[in-house]
Amino acid sequence: MHQTLNIPPILELYCASFKRRLFDFITITPKGKHAKQEEALAILTDNETEEFLYGGAAGGAKSWTGCCWLMFNCLNYPGTKWFIGREELKRITESTLITFFKVASAYGVKLNVDFKFNAQKNFIQFANGSRIDLLELVFKPSDPLYERFGSTEYTGGWIEEAGEIHFGAYDVLKTRIGRHFNDRYGILAKLFLTCNPKKNWLYTTFYKPFIKNTLEPLQKYLAALVQDNPHIESGYIDRLRRTKDKSTRERLLNGNWDYDDDPTALCTYDDIISIFDNNHIQKTDRKTIVADIARFGSDKARIGVFYGWVLVEHVEFAISATTEIQDAILALRVKHGIPADMCIADEDGIGGGVVDNCKIKGFLNNGKPLPPKETKENNLVKSKEEQPNYSNLQAQCIYGLAEIINKNEFYIECELTAVQKEDIATELSWMKTYKVDDERKLRVLPKEKVKENIGRSPDWRDLFMMNYYFELAFTREVDFGWD
């Protein structure tokens, strides 16, 4: 037994094993045991699970379970180091930390005796040398790879409200555990994640594989609904049932992962995810190069090579250097045999120089929407009443891209990292309708609002969106396959 702290004598009765002691303390309450919580604790103390997602609805005692697990690990294993991570540090100190103090009080672990909270450096220090760091996991454009955690070493950790964080934080933190006293105590490195249903990387990494029975052997998912919690405060379930917003009720009360909760979204999440698996789509003779050039050099620049709606190659620039971008476009044109008039780049900011120097087409986001392309069966529409009902060219192409995605006619063939796939899914999920203007034109959620919500420019979305230009523009009959 590793326990050395001055805590209630009852703890000394449970010396057979850490797991037994943990179970008994957490489940001794006037209202009886929490079966789902016991199941969660069994997973958290097993010798096989390294990544465990628990939750899927509100009120499942997720936070209480996480606080108990970390607290008793710290008490039982002196000198170990753990973390609690959440998107914003403020949410940890105003919510999670309050639960931690409640847990400590419930089990007789005393603040400023058995442990102290350092409010300046945001960590919980135990008298036996164990420690829990409070980590802010918000995505920062200046640190897209979460290198700020690159030198940290932890025994294990907990990401609360994991649906709020970027995939990159999860991907990095799971490499930082199992590096501090794990061998000394024989502790398996564990990353504990709690969440409410959300269609993002959690859906594709845990929930979908769980439903298909294809989860990795070291991963587990356990659903816990508010109805499973015998300790929930009276009236909470009724308040959830009275919630008028159907999406909130489906997610938080019923734990429905598959409920599409945003009526303004142009694409379903499943259709978005399918773009990485739609290998049934055939390449066409319409070869195009699309370049999304960072505005004033502040964001990433991307170049994509498309064979119809199959993305076959992608080049990324962390900082837009126009000479490098121009050279890359020329090299890709030669490699794939693509003429200049089948290449396009945005003309905003520094993009205009690339368009001029490469003698390619320029895309103006605020340009006028294009009429339907001319074919033998479809002459150009000229009357004002029959002009496309979009606010601008960008809106027209985003609506068109959404239609392509919803028909499962888009495939990304080129190799991408898991982080890049998550970024793409996030950006396409933010293709949304926006309030109708005075002229009743179709609009999309402004780019600035998208950037506010995802913390970066939606450059993948813009890359794909501009390829839709060639669905509209009458350019080369032979390349479009027309007679």
N, C-alpha and C positions, 0 to 999 in steps of 0.2 A: 504494500500500500504506500502511495506517495503522499498522502495527505499530511500536512504539517500545520495547517491554519487553525486558528482559534475559532471554531465554529461549533454549533450545537452538538452535544454529545451523541445525539441520535445518529449523526453521520458515521460515527465510529462503529455502529452496529452493522453497517453495510460494507464490510471489508472483503467479502468473498470475491467480488469483481467490480470493476468500474461500471460495467454495463448494468449489473443488477442494482447497484446503488443509484445510478442515474434513473433507471426505470421507476424504482420505488419512490424516490423523492418527487419526481415530476407527476406521478399519478396519484399521490396521496392528497386528495382534495375532498371536501364535504360532498361534492356532487358526483363522485365516483370517477372511474377511469375513462380516458379518452382513447378508444380503440385505434383510431387512425394515427394518433400521436404515438402510441406504442409501436405501431408498425413502422412509423417514420424513424423512431429511435432505434429500432432493430436494424434498419438499413444504415443509419448513421454510425452504428457500432459494430457492423459486420466487417469481415476481412476480405471483401470482394468488390464492393461498390466504391468507385472513385468520384463519380459525378452523380448527384442525386437532386432531381427536381421534385419539389413538394408543393402542392397547392392546387391551383386551378379554379379557385373561387374565393370570395371574401369570407372572413370569419372562421377559417379552418385551423386557427391557433398556430399559424405559420411563424409569426414573430416570437411567440412564447417558446416554441420548439427550438428555434434557432438560438435564442438567448440561453436557454437551458443547456443545450449541447455545448456551446462555447464556454459557458461559465463552469460547468462541471469538468470539461477538458482542462481548463486552466487550473482548477482546484486539484485535479488528480495528477497532472503532469507538470511539476515545477519547471519553470524556465522555458516553456513552450511559447510559441508566437503564432497568433491567429489574426484574422481580420474580419470586419463587417464592412461590406461595400454597398454603396447605393449611388444613384445618379448624382444627387446633391448631398453634400455634407450636412446642410441645414436639416434635411429630412431625417438624417440619422440622429442628430442631437435633439430634434424636436419630437421624434416619434419612437424610433428604435431604442434609443438610449433610455427613454422613459419606461419602456417595457422591460429593459434589462434591470433597471432599479426595482421594478415590481417583482421580477423573478427573484432577485437577490433577497428582497424583504420576505417573500413567501417561504424561502428555504433557509432563512436565518443567516445569510451571508451578508456581513455588515460593511456598508460604505465607510471609507476612511479607517477601517480596521482590517478587514480581509482584502479589500481592494480600494483603489483611489482612481478618480477620473481626472486626467490632465486636460483641462479645457483649452489650454493654449496650443498644445500640440496634438490634441484629439486622439488620445489613446487611453485605455483602461489598464492600469498596472496592478497586478496582484502581489500580495506580500511575499509569495514564494518565487517571484521572478517571472511568472507568466505574464503575457501581455496580449491585448487585443487592440489592433490599430483600426481606426475609423477612416475609411477611404472614400474619397469622392471620385466617382467613375464617369463623370460627364465627358462626352466626346469633345476634344479640343482640336480645331483645325491645325494648331501649331504642334500638336502631338498626336497625329492620326494613328500611330502604331502603339500608343500607350507606353512609350519608352520610359516614362516617369516611374514605372514599376519594374523596370528591367533589372535592377540590382537588389530588389527586396527578396527576402527569404522567409517563408512561412511554413508552419506545421500543417495548417489547413485553413479554410475560410468559408465565409457565408456571403453570398450576394442576395440582398433582399430586394424585392420588386424587380426581379431580373428582366422583366419585360420592358423596363424603362431604359435599359442600358444598351449600348452598342455591342455588337458581336465581338469587336476587337478587345474589349475589356475582359470578357469571358475567356477569349482565346489566349490572352496573355496571362491572366491570373491563374489559370489552371497549370501553367508552367512554373509558377512561383511557389506552389505548395509542395509538401514532401521534402523540404530542404532544411528543416530546423528541428533537430532532436527526434525525428521520426524513427530512425534506427535505434536510438538509445532506449526508447520506450516501446518499440515495436508497433508504432501507430501507422496505419495505412493513410496515405494522403487523401483527403476528401474535400471536394468542393460542393458545398450545400447551396442550392438555389431555391428561392421561394418566389411565387409569382401569382398573378391573376391571369386568366386566359388572354393571350394576345397573339395575333398572327404576325410573327416576326421570326427571328432565328430560333426562338424556343419552340415554335410550332414545327419547324422543319428539322430541328436537331433532336428534340425529345418527343413531342406529342405524336406527330405523324408516324415516326418509327415505332413508337409504343403501340399505336393502333394496328400497325402492320406486323407487329411482333418481330421487328428488325432492329431494335435498340442494340447498341454495342454492349458486349458482356459487362463492361465496367460502368455502364450507365443504368439508372433506374428512374422511373417516374411513378409517383403516387398521387392520385387525386384525393383531395380533401375538401368537402363542401361544408358550408356553415351548419347544415343539418347533422354533420358528424361530430360536432363539438358540443359536449354536454355542459360545458362551462360558459357558453355564450351568454352575454347579458340579456335579460328579458326585454323583449320588444325589438331586438335587432333584426330578426328574421322577418317579422311583420313589416318593418320599415323597408327592407329590401323588396318585399312583395308589392308594397305600395308605390315603388319607384315607377314613375310614368314613362321614363325612357326605356324602351324595350331592349335596346342593346346593353344597357347597364344591368338590367334585370337578368338577361340571358347569361351574361358573363359572370356577374358577381354572385347571383343566387343559384343559377343552374349549372355554372361551370361549363358553359357552351363555348368550346374553342372555335367551332366552325360557323358561328354566327357572324355574318358580314354586317358589322355594326356602323358603317359609314355610308349613308345613302348618297353622299356627294362623290364617292370614289368612282373613277371611271373603269377600273379593273378589279376583278376579284383577286384575292391573294393567291388562290390555287392556280389561276391562269398565269399570274406573274411568275410563280415558281416554275411553272411548266416550260418557260422559255429555256431553261437549262437542260430539259429532257426531250424536247420536241425534235428528236433526230429523224422523224419521218418526213420532215420538210426537205424538199429538194432544192439544191442550188439552181439559180437561173443564170441566163446569159447577161442579165442586167447587173453589171459590176459597178459599184460606186465606192467612193472614198468620202467620208464625212469627218470633219474636224471641228471639235468644240474647243475654241481657243480661249484660255482664261482671260476674263475681263481685266484689262490693265495689269495682267501678270500676277493677279492676286490669288487665283485658284488653280486647280490642276487643269492641264490641257489634255485632250484625248483625241486620238485619231482612230477611226474604225474602217475596216474594209468589209463591204457587204457584197455577197452574191445573192441578189434579191433580198430576202429577209433572213439570210443566214450570215451571222457575223463570223467571219473566218479569221480575222486578225485584229489585234488591238495594240496600240502604242500609247503609253502614258508619260506625261512630262510633269514633274512636281512643280516646276516653275516655267512659265511660258517664255521661251527664247525664240523669237520669230525665225531666226536663221535655222535653228535646229528643226523647228516645225516644218518650215519650207523644204528643207532637205529630206525630211522623213516622208512628206507627201510625194515628192518627186521619186524617191526610192520605191515607195509602194506602188506608184503608177507604173513604173518600169517592171517591177516584180510581177504585178497582176495584169498588166496590159490594159490599163484603164485610161481613156482619154481625159483631157483637162475638163471638158464640158460635162463629164460625169462625176466631177468632184465638187464639193461644196463646203464652205466654212462660214461660221457666223461672222458678221461684219461689225459687231459691237466692239468697242475698245480697240485693241491692237489687231483684231482680226481683219480689219480692212486692209492693212498692209500685206498680210499673207494672201488675201484674195487677189490683190493687184499684182503682187510679185509672182504668184503661181499661175495667174491668169485662169482662175477657177471661178465657179459661181459663188456669189455671196448671199447669205441668208440674213434677212432683216426680221427680227422677232416682231417688231411692230409694223411690218409691211402689210399691204393689203392681202386678204385671202385670195387664192387663185381659183379661177373657174375650173370646171371639169376639163380634163385634157381632151384634145380633139382626136376622135377616131372616125372611121367610116360610118359607124352607127350613131355617133354622138357628136354633133356640131357644138362649137363653143356657145355657151349661153351668154347672151348680151344684155338682156333686159335687167333692169335694176332689181325687180322683184324676184328674179331667179338667181341672183348672185348668192354665193355661199354665205350663210348666216353666222359668221364668226367675227369676233371682235378684231382679230388680226391673224397673220400667217402662223404665228406660234400656236395660238389656240386651235387653229384648223389642223395643224400637224399633230398636236398632242391628242386631239380627239381621234384623228386617223390612226395614230400609233396604238391607242387604246383598243380600237376596233380590231387591229391586226393581232394584238395580244389576246383579246377575248375569243378570237377565232382559232387560237393556237397555231398561228401561221408565222411565228417568229422563233428562231432558234439561235442560241449562242453556242457555236461550235468551238471557238478558240478557248484555250485553257485559262481559267481564272482562279484566283485564290478564294477561300471561303469568305474572307473579309470583303473582297470585291463583289461576290455574289450577294452578300447581305446588304452592301451599299446599293446595289442595283435594285433589289427587292424593296428596300426602304424608299428610294427615290420614286420608283414607279407606283408605289402605294400612295404617294402624295400627288398623283395626277388626279385632281379633283375639280369638279365644277365650282364656279364661283358666282356670286350674285349677278343677276342679269342687269345690264346697263339700260340707259334710257331708250336705246334703239333696239332693245330686245335681242342683242347679239349674244351668242354663246361665248362664255369666257371661262378661263381656267384660273385656279388659285395662283395669284402672282408669285413670281420667283422669289421675291424678297420674303414673303410669308413662308414659303417652303424652306428657305435658308434659316429662318428663325426657328423652325420646328426641328430640323435635322442637323443644324449646326454647321452646314457647309453648302456649297453650291450644288445643285442637282445636275452635275455635268454628264453623268451617264444618261439620264433622261433626255437631256438636250442632244446628245450624240444620236440616240435612237430616233428622236423626234425629227431631226433634220433629214434622216433618210427617207421619211415619208414625203418629202418634197418631190422626190422622183416618182412617186405615185401620182402626183398632180401635174407635174410639168411635162409638156410635150417637147421631147429633146431628140432622141434618135430612134426612129422606127425600128431599125434592125436590132438595136439593143433591147427594145421593149418587146420584141417578138411579134410586132404587128405585120400584117401583110402589106 
